[in-house]
Amino acid sequence: NKPVRVYLERKKRRGKTVSVIKGVMSPKQGKQALLKLLKTRLGSGGAIKGDDIEIQGDHRETIVTTLNELGYKAKRAGG
């Protein structure tokens, strides 16, 4: 079971920072439910892009904590 990785991205986003969650192994409904929960908890926007979940802003700490509470093996990754 591969860990879920939480990255920070600033590229190609007109200077905006985005937290990207990669490696969530769940069906589309599961990802949408997770996205909704994170958006509510963090009070920020987000979307599903391909297999990744994107949340606006740098919320890596909270995302990792939340994912671990939900039973995912989540880790911060990248810069």
ZAVOSE-373052 format. One record per residue: residue number from 1; x, y, z of N, C-alpha, C in turn. Coordinates in nm, 3 decimals. Layout:
BEGIN
ATOM	seq	n.u	n.v	n.w	ca.u	ca.v	ca.w	c.u	c.v	c.w
ATOM	NUM	X	Y	Z	X	Y	Z	X	Y	Z .
...
# end
This chain:
BEGIN
ATOM	seq	n.u	n.v	n.w	ca.u	ca.v	ca.w	c.u	c.v	c.w
ATOM	1	0.084	-0.120	0.000	0.000	0.000	0.000	0.088	0.125	0.000 .
ATOM	2	0.087	0.197	-0.112	0.175	0.314	-0.123	0.119	0.431	-0.042 .
ATOM	3	0.210	0.508	0.020	0.161	0.623	0.097	0.105	0.731	0.004 .
ATOM	4	0.015	0.810	0.060	-0.039	0.925	-0.011	0.060	1.039	0.009 .
ATOM	5	0.093	1.109	-0.098	0.190	1.218	-0.090	0.120	1.353	-0.104 .
ATOM	6	0.163	1.449	-0.024	0.106	1.583	-0.031	0.218	1.679	-0.073 .
ATOM	7	0.204	1.737	-0.191	0.304	1.826	-0.248	0.255	1.970	-0.243 .
ATOM	8	0.351	2.062	-0.260	0.318	2.202	-0.278	0.358	2.240	-0.419 .
ATOM	9	0.270	2.306	-0.491	0.301	2.346	-0.629	0.273	2.493	-0.650 .
ATOM	10	0.366	2.559	-0.720	0.346	2.699	-0.755	0.357	2.720	-0.906 .
ATOM	11	0.400	2.617	-0.977	0.423	2.631	-1.120	0.293	2.643	-1.197 .
ATOM	12	0.295	2.718	-1.303	0.183	2.727	-1.398	0.052	2.763	-1.331 .
ATOM	13	0.058	2.843	-1.227	-0.065	2.877	-1.155	-0.075	3.026	-1.129 .
ATOM	14	-0.011	3.106	-1.212	-0.012	3.252	-1.197	0.027	3.293	-1.056 .
ATOM	15	0.129	3.226	-1.000	0.181	3.264	-0.870	0.102	3.212	-0.751 .
ATOM	16	-0.007	3.141	-0.778	-0.086	3.088	-0.666	-0.026	2.956	-0.618 .
ATOM	17	-0.038	2.932	-0.489	0.013	2.810	-0.428	-0.100	2.707	-0.417 .
ATOM	18	-0.068	2.582	-0.448	-0.169	2.476	-0.443	-0.110	2.354	-0.373 .
ATOM	19	-0.186	2.296	-0.282	-0.147	2.169	-0.221	-0.203	2.057	-0.308 .
ATOM	20	-0.113	1.968	-0.355	-0.156	1.859	-0.444	-0.144	1.727	-0.369 .
ATOM	21	-0.253	1.651	-0.368	-0.255	1.521	-0.301	-0.250	1.413	-0.408 .
ATOM	22	-0.143	1.333	-0.406	-0.124	1.228	-0.506	-0.130	1.092	-0.440 .
ATOM	23	-0.180	0.994	-0.513	-0.175	0.856	-0.466	-0.295	0.812	-0.385 .
ATOM	24	-0.405	0.887	-0.389	-0.526	0.843	-0.318	-0.590	0.731	-0.400 .
ATOM	25	-0.588	0.610	-0.345	-0.645	0.496	-0.416	-0.789	0.477	-0.374 .
ATOM	26	-0.878	0.548	-0.440	-1.020	0.528	-0.410	-1.100	0.566	-0.533 .
ATOM	27	-1.222	0.515	-0.543	-1.304	0.548	-0.660	-1.338	0.697	-0.662 .
ATOM	28	-1.390	0.740	-0.775	-1.417	0.882	-0.794	-1.505	0.940	-0.684 .
ATOM	29	-1.607	0.866	-0.642	-1.696	0.915	-0.536	-1.618	0.936	-0.406 .
ATOM	30	-1.526	0.845	-0.377	-1.444	0.856	-0.257	-1.358	0.981	-0.261 .
ATOM	31	-1.300	1.008	-0.378	-1.217	1.128	-0.393	-1.301	1.254	-0.378 .
ATOM	32	-1.420	1.252	-0.435	-1.506	1.370	-0.425	-1.548	1.395	-0.281 .
ATOM	33	-1.577	1.288	-0.207	-1.613	1.302	-0.066	-1.494	1.357	0.013 .
ATOM	34	-1.375	1.307	-0.016	-1.254	1.353	0.051	-1.229	1.500	0.020 .
ATOM	35	-1.244	1.537	-0.107	-1.226	1.676	-0.149	-1.322	1.767	-0.074 .
ATOM	36	-1.448	1.725	-0.066	-1.549	1.806	0.001	-1.513	1.825	0.148 .
ATOM	37	-1.471	1.716	0.214	-1.432	1.722	0.355	-1.315	1.819	0.375 .
ATOM	38	-1.213	1.807	0.291	-1.095	1.893	0.304	-1.130	2.039	0.279 .
ATOM	39	-1.211	2.064	0.175	-1.249	2.202	0.145	-1.325	2.264	0.261 .
ATOM	40	-1.414	2.184	0.323	-1.490	2.234	0.438	-1.398	2.261	0.556 .
ATOM	41	-1.312	2.164	0.585	-1.223	2.177	0.701	-1.123	2.290	0.685 .
ATOM	42	-1.075	2.311	0.562	-0.972	2.411	0.538	-1.030	2.546	0.498 .
ATOM	43	-1.157	2.549	0.464	-1.219	2.673	0.421	-1.156	2.728	0.295 .
ATOM	44	-1.121	2.639	0.202	-1.062	2.688	0.077	-1.110	2.603	-0.039 .
ATOM	45	-1.086	2.653	-0.158	-1.133	2.585	-0.278	-1.044	2.468	-0.315 .
ATOM	46	-1.093	2.387	-0.408	-1.015	2.274	-0.453	-1.084	2.206	-0.568 .
ATOM	47	-1.013	2.111	-0.628	-1.068	2.041	-0.744	-0.997	1.907	-0.758 .
ATOM	48	-1.058	1.820	-0.839	-0.991	1.695	-0.874	-0.939	1.710	-1.016 .
ATOM	49	-0.808	1.691	-1.033	-0.746	1.700	-1.166	-0.685	1.564	-1.196 .
ATOM	50	-0.747	1.491	-1.285	-0.698	1.357	-1.316	-0.708	1.269	-1.193 .
ATOM	51	-0.594	1.214	-1.150	-0.592	1.129	-1.030	-0.558	1.207	-0.904 .
ATOM	52	-0.525	1.335	-0.919	-0.480	1.415	-0.805	-0.593	1.501	-0.749 .
ATOM	53	-0.583	1.531	-0.622	-0.675	1.625	-0.558	-0.595	1.751	-0.531 .
ATOM	54	-0.648	1.866	-0.571	-0.579	1.993	-0.550	-0.660	2.081	-0.456 .
ATOM	55	-0.590	2.141	-0.360	-0.651	2.233	-0.266	-0.576	2.366	-0.276 .
ATOM	56	-0.649	2.476	-0.283	-0.584	2.606	-0.296	-0.515	2.643	-0.166 .
ATOM	57	-0.392	2.692	-0.177	-0.315	2.737	-0.061	-0.226	2.627	-0.006 .
ATOM	58	-0.138	2.666	0.086	-0.046	2.571	0.149	-0.110	2.517	0.276 .
ATOM	59	-0.171	2.400	0.265	-0.238	2.338	0.379	-0.180	2.200	0.406 .
ATOM	60	-0.051	2.181	0.373	0.006	2.046	0.380	-0.009	1.982	0.518 .
ATOM	61	0.024	2.058	0.622	0.019	2.001	0.758	-0.121	1.948	0.790 .
ATOM	62	-0.221	2.033	0.770	-0.359	1.995	0.803	-0.406	1.879	0.717 .
ATOM	63	-0.369	1.881	0.589	-0.409	1.773	0.498	-0.350	1.640	0.544 .
ATOM	64	-0.220	1.639	0.575	-0.154	1.516	0.620	-0.219	1.465	0.748 .
ATOM	65	-0.244	1.556	0.843	-0.309	1.517	0.969	-0.447	1.457	0.943 .
ATOM	66	-0.526	1.525	0.859	-0.661	1.479	0.828	-0.658	1.343	0.760 .
ATOM	67	-0.570	1.326	0.661	-0.561	1.199	0.590	-0.521	1.085	0.684 .
ATOM	68	-0.426	1.114	0.774	-0.385	1.011	0.869	-0.500	0.973	0.963 .
ATOM	69	-0.579	1.073	1.004	-0.696	1.046	1.088	-0.795	0.954	1.015 .
ATOM	70	-0.804	0.972	0.883	-0.898	0.893	0.803	-0.843	0.755	0.766 .
ATOM	71	-0.719	0.726	0.808	-0.664	0.594	0.785	-0.573	0.582	0.664 .
ATOM	72	-0.545	0.694	0.596	-0.447	0.693	0.488	-0.308	0.703	0.547 .
ATOM	73	-0.208	0.649	0.477	-0.069	0.671	0.516	-0.021	0.793	0.439 .
ATOM	74	-0.030	0.909	0.499	0.003	1.033	0.427	0.135	1.090	0.473 .
ATOM	75	0.209	1.147	0.377	0.337	1.211	0.407	0.351	1.337	0.325 .
ATOM	76	0.422	1.434	0.383	0.459	1.552	0.304	0.569	1.511	0.208 .
ATOM	77	0.569	1.572	0.091	0.672	1.539	-0.009	0.711	1.665	-0.081 .
ATOM	78	0.829	1.663	-0.142	0.872	1.779	-0.220	0.910	1.895	-0.130 .
ATOM	79	0.923	2.013	-0.193	0.975	2.131	-0.125	0.894	2.183	-0.010 .
# end
